[in-house]
Amino acid sequence: MKLLVTGGAGFIGSAVVRLAVSRGHEVVNVDALTYAACLDNVAQAAQSPLYAFEQVDIRDRAGLDTVFAKHRPDAVMHLAAESHVDRSIDGPGDFIETNITGTFNMLEAARKYWVESGKPEGFRFHHISTDEVFGSLPADKTVQFTEDTAYDPRSPYSASKASSDHLVRAWHETYGLPVVLTNCSNNYGPYHFPEKLIPVIILNALAGKPLPIYGDGSNIRDWLYVEDHADALLLVVEEGEIGRSYNIGGENERTNLELVETLCAILDEKRPKSSGSYADQITFVTDRPGHDARYAIDPSRIRDELGWRPSVTVEEGLAQTVEWYLQNEAWWRPLQERHGVGQRLGVKA
């Protein structure tokens, strides 16, 4: 299968590219190479004759048409997006342009290509989204997001992703474009850009800096190892039912404070301080505006219909992630110099 992957130099997209190439798929990586992208993420895959790269912005419709005509993919995996909630609070315009207008351009370019190719039966447009479109859950752990949960986005980021989800469904219903959708929980793992919570905690701990936790640390997230997510995404694009959406979760709910304490304990073991614990660096900071209390995914549909389950627990995945950052300073050190990294964002509201 030849896959056109947007955002393939980003965190989740690069995991998809690496796994797809390792499984023998041809991959066309379409990425604008904005601040959070890094071609080092796909350096190993790039050595394969199965891999091709096109530096094209999804806001560039003509550029997308050229890519489709040149490479003639069997399926699209659309991951390109602005995704940092704090940045969306400070500058929502980029999120509207990329996540909404960019998705519109992808849908139209894909539809044009699909129609002109004679509407091949095997073509798929796989739209990858987030559980944040569903809003916030109560603390009651019997309540989880399902594919039928009503949308209730609370941030410019989640609102833009909700909009893109609605566009994808509309293009399926109106034009017959064969689509599948997935909504995932919080990802973590190797190559995670160092402005997100887990890499911030690891790298601040190593640097002897405060470990910032929003509010009282009681916000709950369901953590999904990025390589498990990539595995699920490839399964959905190959075997998912057209017009269907699938929630992908790690079945690993933790409060932010529990997560940070686990990371500190792993670091204490792997690279102990001369005295004390990394947990001594934990600092509670002013909460994010509109911070959702809890996300949790019910993954029953993808488990029951496609047979997928996550392969690692959050403790196993965090240990692997910490070890990766300890071994890959040459990757993350230059990224800390990029615009906005290391600064507290999202406090303007």
QUIVENDA-V465324 format. One record per run of one state. SS is the DSSP state (~ for helix, > for strand, _ for the rest). FROM is the first residue (numbers start at 1). LEN is the number of residues. If there is no record, write none. Layout:
BEGIN
SS,FROM,LEN  SS,FROM,LEN
END
This chain:
BEGIN
_,1,1  >,2,5  _,7,4  ~,11,12  _,23,3  >,26,5  _,31,8  ~,39,4  _,43,2  ~,45,3  _,48,3  >,51,4  _,55,6  ~,61,11  _,72,3  >,75,4  _,79,6  ~,85,6  _,91,1  ~,92,25  _,117,7  >,124,7  ~,131,4  _,135,10  >,145,1  _,146,10  ~,156,20  _,176,3  >,179,6  _,185,1  >,186,3  _,189,8  ~,197,11  _,208,3  >,211,4  _,215,5  >,220,6  ~,226,14  _,240,5  >,245,4  _,249,4  >,253,3  ~,256,15  _,271,7  ~,278,4  >,282,4  _,286,8  >,294,1  _,295,2  >,297,1  _,298,2  ~,300,7  _,307,7  ~,314,14  _,328,1  ~,329,7  _,336,14
END
